[in-house]
Amino acid sequence: MNRVCEILNIRYPVIQGPMAWITSSELVAAVSNAGGLGVLGTSADSTEIVRGIPESVEEMRKAIRNTKKLTDKPFGINVFPEAGDPYGFSKAMVALAKEEGVNILVVAGNISPDEIRQWKQDGFIVIMREANPTIRGAQLAEAAGADIIVATGCDEGGCMPSLSTGTTAITALLSDAVHIPVLAAGGIVNEKLARAARIVGAEGVFVGTRFILSKECRAADATKKDIMDTHPDDFLVFTQSNGYSKWRTTPHKYGKEGVEANRNGDMNPPSGSFYYGMLKGDPDAGVNTVSNLSGLIKSIDSCAQIVKELGVPFAE
Ligand SMILES: Cc1cc2nc3c(=O)[nH]c(=O)nc-3n(C[C@H](O)[C@H](O)[C@H](O)COP(=O)(O)O)c2cc1C
């Protein structure tokens, strides 16, 4: 049996990457019901911007409970290691996961061995996605007890790794360096790319962009249309937050201004609001960020179709 399926108790090793606002209980449950693993991102199901950790925790509690009404299959939640969590947001989310009986953490950020050990002691399954993936980081995470490593290449949507290693390269490198299973993340948008990931060592895939263009994703129709209309040559990359965070964006207001700001030496240009840009569908009010391979997605399909298409190469 595929090791990822065994660890997570799922049918296809297709993990939906958390995507903040545009994840929802409906999307997560649809992926999990299809045999993959859905993952709730921050602000999943929320319809208004809430401020403060207690309020965010309660919003997430509602999202977890909504998801449980829609599926009896496993699903996960997104957390960030403490170094990237100065206000204790993630600690509160982990405590919530424990209270609500969600036992899969999808951790994004730097490797924090002590936290991984603690989460394992507390009974969680830990999927570790180092933001800037390295062999050393993957080995540290494995030694601390992580169950699955995500190898993210700079082909991904969202916040890109600052190392310019592509998905094929980082998947091949990390799967050669650790004994636990590795998922390929970044531009896995169709069966062919899932097959390629498998060939270079992935035991499953970790997917964001393809699920944005699903029937169950709550991103605005205008956002979906904008992504479908983006020509593969139209992506812009700019540097943000001390050079560690890059965004790909369709060439709307903030994208154009961000690139211009970078040219002028400003490495921390604003990116607008993800809430307005992607959830509400006003591309000039925020960045619209997806994989540069989005042009290979030809239709908006159900999560069931997507999970099957991307999962079949690993079932053979
Ligand atoms: C719009 C968007 C928002 C994202 N938000 C988050 C997030 O909140 N937390 C996180 O850990 N990763 C986030 N990611 C990264 C995804 O979980 C996943 O790693 C990535 O989408 C995989 O690459 P792909 O989009 O090419 O499939 C986001 C990605 C996208 C496209």
The ligand as a Gaussian input file, in Angstrom:
#p B3LYP/6-31G(d) Opt

LIG

0 1
 C       -3.783000      31.197000      -3.121000
 C       -2.889000      30.378000      -2.262000
 C       -2.906000      30.571000      -0.891000
 C       -2.092000      29.804000      -0.070000
 N       -2.162000      29.954000       1.292000
 C       -1.451000      29.116000       2.105000
 C       -1.638000      29.149000       3.508000
 O       -2.484000      29.882000       4.049000
 N       -0.872000      28.318000       4.262000
 C        0.043000      27.454000       3.710000
 O        0.711000      26.729000       4.455000
 N        0.213000      27.393000       2.376000
 C       -0.521000      28.181000       1.574000
 N       -0.412000      28.066000       0.198000
 C        0.455000      27.020000      -0.371000
 C       -0.359000      25.745000      -0.635000
 O       -0.732000      25.130000       0.571000
 C        0.452000      24.735000      -1.482000
 O        1.659000      24.471000      -0.858000
 C        0.714000      25.250000      -2.883000
 O       -0.450000      25.828000      -3.405000
 C        1.179000      24.133000      -3.801000
 O        1.484000      24.623000      -5.063000
 P        0.434000      24.709000      -6.285000
 O       -0.431000      25.878000      -5.991000
 O        1.300000      24.923000      -7.460000
 O       -0.339000      23.439000      -6.336000
 C       -1.217000      28.842000      -0.637000
 C       -1.229000      28.658000      -2.030000
 C       -2.055000      29.412000      -2.833000
 C       -2.067000      29.158000      -4.296000

